[in-house]
Amino acid sequence: MIVTELHRLYERLRDVGDLPPYGYSYEKVTGCVVLHPDGRVFAVQDQRSDEPAGKKGKTVKRPSLQPVPQPPRRAYGISPGFLCDNASYFFGYNESAKPERIAQQFAAARARHEAVLAEVAHPWAQAVLAFFRSWTAGAAPDVDDLEILSGWLVFRVINENDCVHSAPEIRTAWEHAMAAEAVEAVTGQCLATGEADQPIIPTHPAIKNVPGAQPSGAALVSFNAPAYESYGKSQNFNAPVSARVAHGYTAALNHLLARRGERHLVIGEVSVVFWTDRPTRFESEFGFVVTRPDIPAEDETRAREVRDALERLAKGRDALEPGEAGARFFVLGLSPNAARLAVRFWSCDSLGVVADRVAWHLRDTELVRQWDTQPKHPSLWALAMETRTKYRGDGDAAKPDPNDKGLNKLHGDLLRAVFGGGPYPASLLAVLLDRIRADHVVNHPRVALIKAVLVRRARLAGTIQQEENTLVGLDESRLEPGYLLGRQFAVLERIQQEAADGRELNATIRDKYIGSASSTPKLIFHFLNKLAQQHLKKLRRDAPGSFRFLENRLESIAQSLHDYDDSLSVDDRGLFFIGYYHERHWLWLPKAERDALKAARPGDLNTDPE
């Protein structure tokens, strides 16, 4: 089904001119071999362009993306391309290869062009043939920069603007050559289209631009060992796909992967590509849910556009344009696996269903913010990064440890939960709790993800209704031990901070005790309460207003706590950090905002004040 839908996408993009027809592909061309009509080389021109790199005004040379006759996929054998190849085949020149091999490569390229262009009378074709007949294999072409010879090369005749492969007569000859090869190929039924008597190719074109995979490309469909083969069939004859379909689905997938940040988003080692069966606004805004774009701080207009898009996505299908709900929406997750690609997940549903699932995720992760500058809806990328240990900083200023590569399978399972509407990974809550215990970072994205795990589990169990949105902000009516203990710990921490009177503490009670307080409260809370009484004595003398406020807050929570448990379950530990986050946010609100929320309780306590 994946191959079939990608091929349909290819046909749609090909019909509107976004992708080349069968037998052609977009390749990164570094040089153009300019020929005289008699085949002599005039020059090898640089086809690269200077593009900015980094933030210091530096530039790097990037190849130009051009439609060319599709080069063959090569592993170890000798297989020449047509009018687009590297210097080993066009010139027989490669300083790092054996002379015998590059001589064979040049001879194979010459035979290939002789076979395709022998009957073509076009002067450009005759110039190319004359070049191959006159060039001495192994001779070094005259170039200003040897890097030009490191990539794909094409041909052009002097004083002409177009490349040789663009001439209609030459394109026709190339198509006839492909048709002749198809006649000689093994035929069978294509699994993707169901068509019979189709030429089946043994290997498919490479998939490129997947981070972590081989730079030369990887395979989505591949059989390379007898253990994977059946009924005596070798290579991809075990999963027969016609040559045209193989070209189409790989061209469409490469097109999506080349659009990094638009249609290709990366979470950990998972590459996510998505598309609809027709253009929609949702398709252009969906990427904001997965990974937030880099928006300069001064670009308030762009930041407002992103916020508005996320607000629309949070409404689900109600925010779709008329007629969009019935469109088909596809999401494909890929991970590198040596020379192959592993499919991590595949989602195919109507756009209305996907929009509702995205809205559920945004609702489940909604949480009061620590700072107004924080995004209201953390992206999936930001949430996935919270599964890594933090270092160098606190809260939102903490950075992921570069030595912690994260849990790649967990990232894929997280994405699958969002797109499939099922529960979040069973191990996610335990992982987040272990990370907090290790680095003591309790920030907005982490707590939002903890909250999402618990709320979705309750919703799927029928404990709360689909439309309910709980635990967004402080809820004083909740009496779960974990939630109350987290609130109490936040008050104890604030008491310590107020008693410090602006002095920077080497270590707060959060740095020392939040891990043990959230797992074995009976061992630590009696000690923390005694410590708090010493701090309250100082506050009674130096800051009576803060003393009365914090003591009343501590007593109001203690009234609902009858005793401290020996240990807390994983779910209660999650509620501990949610309660801690909520109470901490409440304590740091200006008094006017606290009074306004109290006056409107209970509903407005569960809101995020803008």
C-alpha positions in Angstrom: 0.0 0.0 0.0 2.9 2.4 0.8 4.4 1.9 -2.7 0.9 2.2 -4.4 0.1 5.5 -2.6 3.6 6.9 -3.3 3.2 6.0 -7.0 -0.2 7.8 -7.1 1.5 10.8 -5.6 4.2 10.7 -8.3 1.6 10.6 -11.1 -0.2 13.6 -9.6 3.1 15.6 -9.3 4.3 14.5 -12.7 1.1 15.7 -14.3 1.5 19.2 -12.9 5.2 19.3 -13.8 6.7 19.0 -10.4 8.4 15.6 -11.1 10.1 14.4 -14.4 8.6 11.6 -16.4 9.7 7.9 -16.4 13.4 7.5 -17.2 14.4 10.9 -15.8 15.2 12.2 -12.3 16.4 15.3 -10.5 20.0 14.9 -9.7 22.7 17.2 -8.1 24.9 18.2 -11.0 28.3 19.6 -10.3 29.7 20.1 -13.8 28.8 20.4 -17.5 31.1 19.1 -20.2 31.0 21.6 -23.0 31.9 20.1 -26.4 32.8 21.4 -29.8 30.7 20.0 -32.6 33.6 17.7 -33.5 33.7 16.2 -30.0 36.6 18.2 -28.6 36.2 19.4 -25.0 35.9 23.1 -24.8 35.6 23.3 -21.0 34.1 21.6 -18.0 32.0 24.3 -16.5 31.1 24.6 -12.8 27.3 24.0 -12.2 27.5 24.8 -8.5 26.3 27.9 -6.9 27.3 29.8 -3.8 24.7 29.4 -1.0 24.8 30.9 2.6 25.9 28.5 5.3 25.8 29.3 9.0 25.2 32.7 10.6 28.6 34.4 9.9 28.0 35.2 6.2 29.9 32.2 5.0 29.0 30.5 1.7 29.5 27.0 0.3 29.2 25.7 -3.2 26.1 23.5 -3.7 25.3 21.4 -6.8 22.4 22.5 -9.0 19.3 20.2 -9.1 18.6 19.4 -12.7 16.3 16.9 -14.5 18.5 14.3 -16.3 18.2 10.8 -17.7 18.0 8.7 -14.5 21.5 7.3 -13.6 21.6 3.6 -12.7 21.9 2.4 -9.1 25.4 0.9 -8.7 26.9 -1.2 -6.0 30.0 -3.1 -7.2 29.5 -3.8 -10.9 30.0 -1.5 -13.9 26.8 0.1 -15.1 27.0 3.3 -17.2 24.5 6.0 -17.3 23.2 7.9 -20.3 24.3 11.6 -20.7 24.6 11.9 -16.9 27.4 10.2 -15.0 30.6 10.8 -13.1 34.1 11.4 -14.3 35.1 7.7 -14.1 32.6 6.9 -16.9 32.8 10.1 -19.0 36.6 10.6 -18.9 37.9 7.4 -17.5 39.5 9.6 -14.8 39.6 8.7 -11.1 42.8 9.2 -9.1 41.7 6.7 -6.4 40.6 3.8 -8.7 42.6 1.2 -10.5 43.5 2.1 -14.2 42.0 -1.2 -15.4 38.6 -0.5 -13.8 38.3 3.0 -15.0 39.2 1.9 -18.5 36.4 -0.6 -18.3 34.0 2.1 -17.0 34.9 4.5 -19.9 34.5 1.6 -22.4 31.1 0.7 -21.0 30.0 4.4 -21.2 31.1 4.6 -24.8 29.3 1.4 -25.8 26.1 2.7 -24.0 26.1 5.9 -25.9 26.9 4.2 -29.2 24.0 1.9 -28.7 21.5 4.6 -27.9 22.6 7.4 -30.2 23.8 5.4 -33.3 20.7 6.1 -35.3 20.3 9.7 -34.1 21.3 12.3 -36.7 21.0 15.3 -34.3 24.3 17.3 -34.3 24.4 17.2 -30.5 24.3 13.4 -30.5 27.1 13.3 -33.1 29.2 15.6 -30.9 28.8 13.2 -27.9 29.7 10.2 -30.0 32.7 12.0 -31.4 33.8 12.8 -27.9 33.7 9.2 -26.8 35.5 8.0 -29.9 38.3 10.6 -29.6 38.9 10.9 -25.8 41.7 9.0 -24.3 40.6 7.1 -21.2 42.5 8.2 -18.1 43.4 11.7 -19.4 42.6 14.4 -16.8 40.1 17.0 -18.1 41.1 20.7 -17.6 39.1 22.1 -14.7 39.6 25.0 -12.3 38.4 23.0 -9.3 38.7 19.2 -9.1 35.6 19.2 -6.9 33.6 19.7 -10.1 34.5 16.2 -11.1 33.2 14.7 -7.8 29.5 14.6 -8.7 27.2 14.2 -11.7 28.3 15.6 -15.0 26.2 16.4 -18.1 26.9 17.4 -21.7 26.3 20.6 -23.6 27.4 21.8 -27.1 29.3 25.1 -27.3 27.1 28.2 -28.0 24.0 26.2 -27.0 21.9 27.0 -23.9 20.3 23.6 -23.3 21.9 20.4 -22.3 22.3 17.6 -24.8 19.7 15.4 -23.1 17.0 18.0 -23.6 16.9 17.6 -27.4 13.6 15.9 -28.4 15.3 13.5 -30.8 17.7 12.4 -28.1 14.9 12.0 -25.5 13.1 9.8 -28.0 16.1 7.6 -28.5 16.5 7.3 -24.7 12.9 6.3 -24.3 13.2 3.7 -27.2 16.3 2.2 -25.5 14.4 1.9 -22.2 11.5 0.2 -24.0 13.9 -2.2 -25.7 15.4 -3.1 -22.3 11.9 -3.7 -20.9 11.1 -6.2 -23.6 14.2 -8.2 -22.6 13.4 -7.9 -18.9 11.7 -10.5 -16.7 7.9 -9.8 -16.8 5.3 -10.5 -14.2 2.4 -9.0 -12.3 3.1 -5.7 -10.5 2.1 -6.0 -6.9 1.5 -2.2 -6.6 -0.9 -1.8 -9.6 -2.0 -5.4 -10.3 -1.1 -5.0 -14.0 0.2 -8.2 -15.7 3.1 -8.7 -18.1 5.0 -5.8 -16.7 8.8 -5.5 -16.8 10.1 -6.2 -13.3 13.4 -4.7 -12.3 15.8 -6.5 -9.9 16.8 -3.4 -7.9 14.9 -0.2 -7.3 16.3 3.4 -7.4 17.9 4.6 -4.2 16.1 6.6 -1.6 18.2 9.6 -0.5 18.1 12.4 2.1 17.3 10.1 5.1 19.5 11.2 8.0 21.7 8.3 9.2 21.4 6.3 6.0 24.1 5.9 3.4 24.7 9.2 1.5 24.5 7.4 -1.8 21.0 6.3 -0.9 19.2 3.4 0.8 16.6 0.8 -0.3 13.0 0.6 0.8 12.5 -2.7 -0.9 15.5 -5.0 -0.9 16.4 -8.7 -0.9 20.1 -9.5 -0.8 20.5 -12.9 0.9 19.0 -16.4 0.3 17.4 -16.3 3.8 15.0 -13.6 2.5 14.2 -15.2 -0.8 11.5 -17.6 -1.8 10.7 -20.0 -4.7 14.2 -19.6 -6.2 13.6 -15.9 -6.9 16.5 -13.4 -6.4 16.7 -9.8 -5.5 13.4 -7.8 -5.8 11.8 -10.4 -8.0 10.6 -11.7 -4.6 8.4 -8.5 -4.4 7.7 -7.8 -8.1 7.2 -4.1 -8.9 7.2 -2.8 -12.5 10.0 -0.5 -13.6 7.6 2.4 -14.0 6.2 2.0 -10.6 9.6 1.6 -9.0 10.7 4.8 -10.7 7.5 6.6 -9.6 7.4 5.7 -5.9 11.1 6.4 -5.4 10.8 9.7 -7.3 7.9 10.8 -5.1 9.6 9.7 -1.9 12.8 11.5 -2.8 10.8 14.6 -3.6 9.2 14.6 -0.2 12.5 13.8 1.6 14.3 16.7 -0.3 11.8 19.1 1.3 13.3 19.1 4.7 11.3 21.2 7.1 8.2 21.3 4.8 7.2 17.7 4.0 10.2 15.9 5.7 10.5 16.3 9.4 13.0 14.5 11.7 12.4 13.3 15.3 15.4 11.6 16.7 16.3 9.1 14.0 12.8 8.9 12.5 12.2 10.7 9.3 8.5 11.7 8.8 7.1 12.5 5.4 3.4 13.3 4.8 1.1 14.2 2.0 -2.6 14.4 1.0 -4.2 13.1 -2.1 -5.0 16.7 -3.1 -3.6 20.1 -1.9 -5.0 21.3 1.5 -4.2 24.0 4.0 -3.8 21.3 6.7 -0.9 19.8 4.7 1.0 23.0 4.8 0.4 23.6 8.6 0.8 20.1 9.9 4.6 20.4 10.2 4.1 22.9 13.1 2.8 20.0 15.2 5.9 17.9 14.6 8.7 20.4 14.6 8.6 24.1 15.1 10.3 26.3 12.4 13.2 28.5 13.3 11.6 31.9 13.7 13.8 34.9 14.4 12.8 36.6 17.6 12.1 39.9 15.8 9.8 38.2 13.2 6.6 38.7 15.2 4.5 38.3 12.0 5.8 34.8 11.3 5.4 33.8 15.0 1.8 35.0 14.9 1.1 32.9 11.8 2.5 29.8 13.6 0.4 30.5 16.7 -2.8 31.0 14.6 -2.0 27.8 12.6 -1.7 25.8 15.8 -4.9 27.2 17.2 -6.7 26.1 14.1 -5.1 22.6 14.3 -6.3 22.4 17.9 -9.9 22.6 16.7 -9.7 19.4 14.7 -11.9 18.9 11.7 -14.0 22.0 12.6 -11.1 24.2 11.3 -10.8 22.4 8.0 -11.7 24.1 4.8 -15.0 23.0 3.2 -14.6 19.7 1.4 -11.2 18.9 3.0 -12.4 16.4 5.6 -12.8 13.7 3.0 -9.3 14.0 1.6 -6.9 11.1 2.3 -3.9 12.0 4.5 -0.8 9.8 4.6 2.1 9.8 7.1 5.2 7.6 6.7 7.9 7.2 9.3 11.3 5.8 8.2 14.5 5.0 10.1 17.9 4.2 8.6 19.1 0.6 8.8 22.5 0.3 7.1 21.8 0.2 3.4 18.1 -0.1 3.9 15.2 1.8 5.4 12.9 0.5 8.1 9.3 1.5 8.1 8.6 2.7 11.7 4.9 3.5 11.1 2.4 4.1 8.4 -0.9 6.0 8.8 -3.5 6.3 6.1 -6.9 8.0 7.1 -9.3 10.7 6.1 -8.1 14.2 6.8 -11.0 14.7 9.2 -9.9 11.7 11.3 -6.2 12.8 11.3 -7.2 16.4 12.2 -9.2 15.2 15.2 -6.3 13.0 16.3 -3.9 15.9 16.1 -6.4 18.0 18.0 -6.6 15.4 20.8 -2.8 15.4 21.1 -2.7 19.2 21.3 -5.4 19.1 23.9 -3.7 16.4 25.9 -0.5 18.3 26.0 -2.1 21.7 26.9 -0.6 23.0 30.1 -0.2 26.4 31.8 3.1 27.9 30.8 5.9 29.0 33.0 6.7 32.0 30.8 4.6 33.9 28.2 7.4 33.3 25.6 6.9 29.5 25.7 4.9 27.9 22.9 1.4 26.9 24.1 1.7 23.7 22.2 5.2 22.0 22.3 6.1 20.4 19.1 6.6 16.6 18.9 10.3 17.3 18.4 10.5 19.3 21.6 8.6 16.5 23.4 10.8 13.8 22.1 13.9 15.7 23.2 12.6 15.5 26.8 13.4 11.8 26.8 17.1 12.8 26.9 19.0 13.7 30.0 19.6 17.4 30.5 22.7 19.2 31.5 24.2 22.8 31.8 21.2 24.7 33.1 17.9 24.5 34.7 14.3 24.4 33.4 13.9 25.6 29.9 17.6 26.8 29.9 18.8 23.2 30.3 20.3 21.6 27.2 20.0 17.9 26.1 23.1 15.9 26.9 24.9 15.4 23.5 26.1 12.0 24.7 22.5 10.8 25.3 21.2 9.7 22.0 17.7 9.2 23.3 15.4 6.3 22.8 14.8 6.0 19.1 12.1 3.3 19.3 10.3 5.5 21.9 10.3 8.4 19.4 8.7 6.2 16.8 6.1 4.9 19.2 5.3 8.5 20.3 4.6 9.5 16.7 2.5 6.4 16.2 0.4 7.3 19.2 -0.3 10.8 17.9 -1.2 9.8 14.3 -3.0 6.6 15.3 -5.0 8.1 18.3 -3.9 5.2 20.6 -2.2 5.4 24.0 1.2 6.9 24.4 4.0 4.4 24.8 3.7 2.4 28.0 7.4 3.1 28.9 7.2 6.9 28.2 6.0 7.9 31.7 8.7 5.8 33.4 11.4 7.2 31.1 10.4 10.8 31.9 10.3 10.2 35.6 13.8 8.6 35.5 15.1 11.6 33.5 13.7 14.1 36.1 15.3 12.0 38.9 18.6 12.2 37.1 18.8 15.9 36.2 16.0 17.5 38.4 14.6 19.4 35.4 10.8 19.9 35.7 9.9 22.1 32.7 6.9 22.8 30.5 7.4 20.2 27.8 8.2 17.4 30.2 5.2 18.0 32.4 3.0 18.5 29.4 4.0 15.0 28.1 3.5 13.4 31.6 0.1 15.0 31.7 -0.7 13.8 28.2 0.1 10.2 29.1 -2.2 10.2 32.1 -5.1 12.1 30.6 -5.1 10.0 27.4 -5.0 6.8 29.5 -8.0 7.9 31.5 -9.9 9.0 28.4 -9.3 5.6 26.7 -10.4 3.8 29.9 -13.6 5.9 30.0 -12.8 7.6 33.2 -13.1 11.0 31.5 -15.0 12.1 28.5 -13.5 12.9 25.1 -14.3 16.6 25.4 -12.9 17.0 28.9 -9.5 18.7 29.3 -8.2 18.2 32.9 -4.9 19.0 34.6 -4.3 22.0 32.4 -3.7 24.2 35.5 -4.0 24.1 39.3 -7.0 22.0 40.4 -7.5 22.3 44.2 -10.3 19.7 44.1 -7.9 16.9 43.2 -7.1 14.7 46.3 -4.7 12.1 44.8 -1.7 11.6 47.2 0.8 12.2 44.4 -0.8 15.5 43.2 -1.0 16.8 46.8 2.5 15.8 47.6 3.8 17.6 44.5 1.9 20.7 45.5 3.3 20.6 49.0 6.9 20.1 47.7 6.5 23.2 45.6 5.4 25.3 48.7 8.3 23.9 50.7 10.7 24.9 47.9 9.2 28.4 47.7 9.6 28.8 51.5 13.3 27.9 51.3 13.7 30.4 48.4 11.9 33.2 50.3 14.1 32.5 53.4 17.2 32.8 51.3 16.2 36.5 50.7 17.7 36.7 47.2 20.9 34.8 48.0 21.8 32.1 45.4 21.6 28.7 47.0 24.2 26.1 46.2 21.5 23.4 46.2 17.8 23.7 46.8 15.6 21.0 48.1 14.6 20.2 44.6 18.3 19.5 43.7 18.7 17.2 46.7 15.3 15.6 47.4 12.8 15.8 44.6 13.7 12.3 43.3 13.2 10.6 46.7 10.2 12.8 47.6 8.4 11.7 44.4 9.1 8.0 45.0 9.3 7.4 48.8 7.7 10.4 50.4 7.5 8.9 54.0 11.3 8.9 54.2 11.8 12.6 53.3 8.7 14.8 53.9 9.0 14.7 57.7 12.5 16.0 57.4 11.4 18.7 54.8 8.6 19.9 57.0 11.0 20.4 60.0 13.4 22.3 57.7 10.5 24.4 56.5 9.6 25.4 60.1 13.1 26.8 60.5 12.7 28.9 57.3 9.2 30.0 58.4 10.6 31.4 61.7 12.9 33.6 59.7 10.1 34.7 57.4 7.8 35.5 60.4 10.5 38.0 61.6 11.7 39.4 58.2 8.8 39.0 55.8 5.5 38.6 57.7 3.4 38.9 54.5 5.2 36.0 52.8 5.1 34.1 56.0 1.3 34.3 56.3 0.7 33.5 52.6 3.0 30.4 52.5 2.0 29.1 55.9 -1.7 29.2 55.0 -0.9 27.6 51.6 1.1 24.8 53.3 -1.7 24.2 55.9 -4.5 24.1 53.3 -2.7 21.3 51.4 -1.8 19.4 54.6 -5.5 19.3 55.6 -6.1 16.9 52.7 -3.0 14.8 53.4 -3.7 12.3 56.2 -0.3 10.6 56.1 2.7 10.0 53.9 2.8 6.8 51.8 5.8 4.6 51.9 6.1 4.7 48.2 4.1 6.1 45.2 3.1 4.2 42.1 4.3 5.3 38.7 1.1 7.1 37.9 1.1 8.9 41.3 4.7 9.9 40.6 3.5 11.5 37.4 0.8 13.3 39.3 3.5 14.5 41.8 5.3 16.4 39.1 2.1 17.8 37.6 1.0 19.0 41.1 4.5 20.4 41.7 4.5 22.3 38.4 0.9 23.6 38.9 1.5 24.8 42.4 4.9 26.4 41.5 3.2 28.2 38.6 0.5 29.4 40.9 2.9 30.6 43.6 4.8 32.7 41.1 1.8 34.4 39.6 1.3 38.1 40.5 -1.1 38.6 43.4 -3.7 40.3 41.1 -3.8 37.3 38.8 -4.2 34.9 41.7 -7.0 36.9 43.1 -8.7 37.1 39.7 -8.5 33.3 39.3 -9.7 32.7 42.9 -12.8 34.9 42.2 -13.7 32.8 39.1 -12.9 29.4 40.5 -13.2 26.6 40.0 -13.2 26.7 36.2 -10.7 29.5 35.6 -8.1 27.8 37.8 -7.8 25.3 35.0 -6.8 27.9 32.4 -3.6 29.4 31.0 -3.7 33.2 31.5 -2.5 34.9 28.4 
